[in-house]
């Protein structure tokens, strides 16, 4: 039976944007917050949300500038997203949670884990880069995005999304993801990517002392194994799960396995009773 997925709104206050978020799982389950990556929305985690076991209580916010969230004129660096994430924890009444970062969403998740360990019981990084400035594919993407204007070309958005997986993904789901990507205006495409490239992402790996699970697909077209090894070498209490035959987005291609690993990991960390 598919889990019920409720969509709600979080008012962050203090001049911060209002964010829609999806919620699923058991009301008494361990709190986990799913943090989407570049251009996505909470919909990126829909395959996981509709399978969410009762042992977990998941929250998946759409971040500023993305999907149906507010789109302020500025504030699209990793630090801005990290600050919003702490404000989101406050808004939904979560004292401590496991943060699950998908792709570049793991950057803001790990910033929070390093700076606010009082709010983070554990960290899960799903295909998250150690750094991006050294990736040729990112440089090519930047050349196309830096001069982008509205409206964003749908064919380009589809090309971007389709290149991330090793196995085919359901057409309906893919179309929804593309629709969500296109809700981000060109300036959000540009400034969010600029923030990821210009930030010293390796520095955001330091100071993380919470238990960390790293998930990497061995057919990831963006991230080599050496990139993930950098994460393991920098975060003391970390371990790697390799998904054979899976591309960049394990939470699309192998959501059941991700949930099993997430449930087992969460059961082993200390959360509020």
Protein Blocks (a to p, Z undefined) as FASTA:
>chain_A
ZZddddddddebjoiacdddddedjfkbccddddddehiafklmmmmmmmocfkbccddd
ddehiajbccdfbhpafklmmmmmmmmmmmnopabdcdddehjllmmmmmmmmmmmmlpg
bdcdehiafbfklpmklmmmmmmmmmgccdddfklmmmmmmmmpfbdcdfklmmmmmmmm
mmpcfklmmmmmmmmmmpcfklmmgoiabdcdddddfkbfkbcfklmmmmmmmmmbacdd
ddehiafblmlmmmmlmmmmmmmmmmmpccdZZ
